[in-house]
Amino acid sequence: MKRILVGAVIALASVLIYRSCADDREQKSILEESSMLIQQELKNVSKLVVTEGHFAEVYNYKDSKDLFGPLITAHKKALVVVNADVTIAYDLSQINYDVDEENKMLTITQIPEPEIKISPDFEYYDVTADYLNQFNANDYNAIKRNVNASLMKKIEASSLRSNAENRLVSELSRILVLTNTMGWTLVYNNTPVENSEQLKTFLD
């Protein structure tokens, strides 16, 4: 009888140990599968998100040079019409993240900065210059610098940047939905992300 009881205890213990190991393996398998799905979704959004716009600028360029003191001055001027195509892009393949399977946390450590590209088309009108103050490469470079600076101010004052951020938030929200659905937590700036609006505030 004693042997039977000992055998039953050993058998029960073996079953419990087997079930525990099986449960651990199953839980580990689920975590690994969840991690793979999340990383696959990150790959799916790892693309170039581009927002396009168009801007126009009319720029008056003037330059004067004193000759032999202030008595004689040589002038030059130009009217410049600029049409520029502008793109704001986020390269989402540059997102850095950490996956913590044990705590079911996906932590985004870095979101790439927007890449702003200005492609201007310059048309010069009413270009006049005195003989002793002719247009040269420095003048054209100065015009380009000033026009680009002016266009950048227009871009910042426009809705183009916010539109680009909205597209970025839309892509990141896909990751947020997946993590929430699978019972994981998305973290950015050491803060759990609960909704898309919170994502947007992190980008401001």
C-alpha positions as CSV (number, residue, x, y, z in Angstrom):
1,M,0.0,0.0,0.0
2,K,2.8,2.3,0.9
3,R,4.5,1.7,-2.4
4,I,1.3,2.4,-4.3
5,L,0.9,5.7,-2.4
6,V,4.5,6.7,-3.1
7,G,4.1,5.8,-6.7
8,A,0.9,7.9,-6.9
9,V,2.6,10.9,-5.4
10,I,5.5,10.6,-7.8
11,A,3.2,10.2,-10.7
12,L,1.1,13.3,-9.6
13,A,4.3,15.3,-9.1
14,S,5.5,14.3,-12.6
15,V,2.2,15.4,-14.1
16,L,2.3,18.7,-12.4
17,I,5.9,19.3,-13.4
18,Y,5.1,18.4,-17.0
19,R,2.1,20.7,-17.1
20,S,4.1,23.5,-15.5
21,C,6.8,23.1,-18.1
22,A,4.3,22.8,-20.9
23,D,2.5,26.0,-19.7
24,D,5.9,27.8,-19.5
25,R,6.7,26.7,-23.0
26,E,3.3,27.7,-24.3
27,Q,3.6,31.1,-22.6
28,K,7.1,31.6,-24.0
29,S,5.8,30.6,-27.4
30,I,2.9,33.2,-27.2
31,L,5.4,35.9,-26.1
32,E,7.7,35.1,-29.0
33,E,4.8,35.1,-31.4
34,S,3.6,38.4,-30.1
35,S,7.1,39.9,-30.3
36,M,7.4,38.7,-33.9
37,L,4.0,40.2,-34.9
38,I,5.0,43.5,-33.4
39,Q,8.3,43.6,-35.1
40,Q,6.7,42.7,-38.4
41,E,4.3,45.6,-38.0
42,L,7.3,47.9,-37.3
43,K,8.7,46.7,-40.6
44,N,5.4,47.3,-42.3
45,V,5.5,51.0,-41.3
46,S,9.2,51.4,-42.0
47,K,8.8,53.5,-45.1
48,L,9.2,57.0,-46.2
49,V,6.2,59.2,-45.3
50,V,6.1,62.2,-47.6
51,T,4.0,65.3,-47.5
52,E,4.2,67.7,-50.5
53,G,3.5,71.4,-51.0
54,H,4.1,74.3,-53.3
55,F,5.2,77.8,-52.5
56,A,5.8,81.0,-54.5
57,E,8.1,83.9,-53.6
58,V,8.8,87.3,-55.2
59,Y,12.1,88.6,-54.1
60,N,13.7,92.0,-54.8
61,Y,17.5,91.9,-54.7
62,K,19.5,95.2,-54.5
63,D,23.1,95.8,-53.9
64,S,25.1,99.1,-53.9
65,K,28.9,99.6,-53.9
66,D,30.6,102.9,-53.1
67,L,33.3,103.9,-55.6
68,F,36.0,106.4,-54.5
69,G,34.0,107.1,-51.3
70,P,30.3,107.9,-51.0
71,L,30.3,110.3,-53.9
72,I,30.0,107.7,-56.6
73,T,27.8,104.6,-56.1
74,A,27.4,101.6,-58.4
75,H,24.1,99.8,-58.2
76,K,22.6,96.5,-59.3
77,K,19.2,94.9,-58.8
78,A,17.0,92.0,-59.9
79,L,13.4,90.9,-59.5
80,V,13.3,87.2,-58.8
81,V,10.2,85.0,-59.0
82,V,10.6,81.7,-57.3
83,N,8.3,78.7,-57.6
84,A,9.3,75.9,-55.1
85,D,8.1,72.4,-54.6
86,V,8.6,71.4,-51.0
87,T,8.5,67.9,-49.4
88,I,8.6,67.0,-45.7
89,A,9.5,63.3,-45.1
90,Y,9.9,61.0,-42.2
91,D,12.1,58.0,-42.8
92,L,10.4,55.5,-40.5
93,S,13.1,52.9,-41.1
94,Q,15.2,55.1,-38.7
95,I,12.9,54.5,-35.7
96,N,14.8,53.0,-32.8
97,Y,13.0,50.7,-30.4
98,D,13.4,48.0,-27.7
99,V,11.2,45.0,-27.2
100,D,10.7,43.7,-23.7
101,E,9.0,40.3,-24.0
102,E,8.9,39.6,-20.3
103,N,7.1,42.8,-19.4
104,K,5.2,43.0,-22.7
105,M,6.5,46.5,-23.5
106,L,7.5,48.1,-26.8
107,T,9.6,51.2,-26.1
108,I,10.3,53.6,-29.0
109,T,13.5,55.3,-28.1
110,Q,13.9,57.6,-31.1
111,I,11.6,59.0,-33.9
112,P,13.5,60.4,-36.9
113,E,13.5,64.2,-37.4
114,P,11.6,65.4,-40.5
115,E,13.6,65.9,-43.6
116,I,12.6,69.2,-45.4
117,K,13.6,69.4,-49.0
118,I,13.1,72.6,-51.0
119,S,13.3,72.5,-54.8
120,P,13.1,76.1,-56.1
121,D,12.9,77.3,-59.7
122,F,14.3,80.8,-60.1
123,E,13.3,83.2,-62.8
124,Y,15.1,86.5,-63.0
125,Y,13.5,89.7,-64.3
126,D,14.6,93.3,-64.6
127,V,18.2,92.5,-64.0
128,T,20.3,95.7,-64.2
129,A,23.8,96.4,-63.0
130,D,26.2,99.3,-63.4
131,Y,29.4,98.6,-65.2
132,L,31.5,98.7,-62.1
133,N,29.2,96.5,-60.0
134,Q,28.2,93.5,-62.2
135,F,26.3,90.4,-61.1
136,N,28.5,87.5,-60.0
137,A,28.3,84.1,-58.4
138,N,28.2,85.6,-54.9
139,D,25.1,87.6,-55.8
140,Y,23.2,84.5,-57.1
141,N,24.3,82.5,-54.0
142,A,23.1,85.3,-51.7
143,I,19.7,85.3,-53.5
144,K,19.3,81.6,-53.1
145,R,20.2,81.7,-49.4
146,N,17.7,84.5,-48.8
147,V,15.0,82.9,-50.8
148,N,15.4,79.6,-49.0
149,A,15.3,81.3,-45.6
150,S,12.1,83.1,-46.6
151,L,10.6,79.9,-47.9
152,M,11.5,78.1,-44.7
153,K,9.6,80.7,-42.7
154,K,6.6,80.2,-44.9
155,I,6.8,76.4,-44.4
156,E,6.9,76.8,-40.7
157,A,3.9,79.1,-40.7
158,S,1.9,76.8,-43.0
159,S,0.0,73.6,-42.3
160,L,2.5,71.5,-44.3
161,R,4.5,70.5,-41.2
162,S,1.4,69.7,-39.2
163,N,0.0,67.6,-42.1
164,A,3.3,65.7,-42.1
165,E,3.1,65.1,-38.4
166,N,-0.5,63.8,-38.8
167,R,0.6,61.3,-41.3
168,L,3.4,60.2,-39.0
169,V,0.9,59.8,-36.1
170,S,-1.3,57.8,-38.4
171,E,1.5,55.3,-39.1
172,L,2.6,55.1,-35.5
173,S,-1.1,54.6,-34.4
174,R,-1.0,51.2,-36.3
175,I,1.7,50.1,-33.8
176,L,-0.3,51.5,-30.9
177,V,-3.5,49.5,-32.0
178,L,-1.5,46.3,-32.3
179,T,0.2,46.6,-28.9
180,N,-3.1,47.4,-27.2
181,T,-4.9,44.5,-28.9
182,M,-2.2,42.0,-27.8
183,G,-2.1,43.3,-24.2
184,W,1.3,45.0,-24.6
185,T,2.2,48.6,-23.7
186,L,3.7,51.1,-26.1
187,V,6.2,53.5,-24.4
188,Y,7.7,56.7,-25.6
189,N,9.7,59.2,-23.7
190,N,9.5,56.9,-20.6
191,T,5.7,57.4,-20.8
192,P,3.0,54.8,-21.7
193,V,1.1,55.8,-24.8
194,E,-2.6,55.5,-24.4
195,N,-4.0,57.1,-27.5
196,S,-3.1,58.8,-30.8
197,E,-3.6,62.3,-29.4
198,Q,-0.9,61.6,-26.8
199,L,1.4,60.5,-29.6
200,K,0.9,63.8,-31.3
201,T,1.8,65.8,-28.2
202,F,5.1,63.9,-28.0
203,L,6.0,65.2,-31.5
204,D,5.2,68.9,-30.7
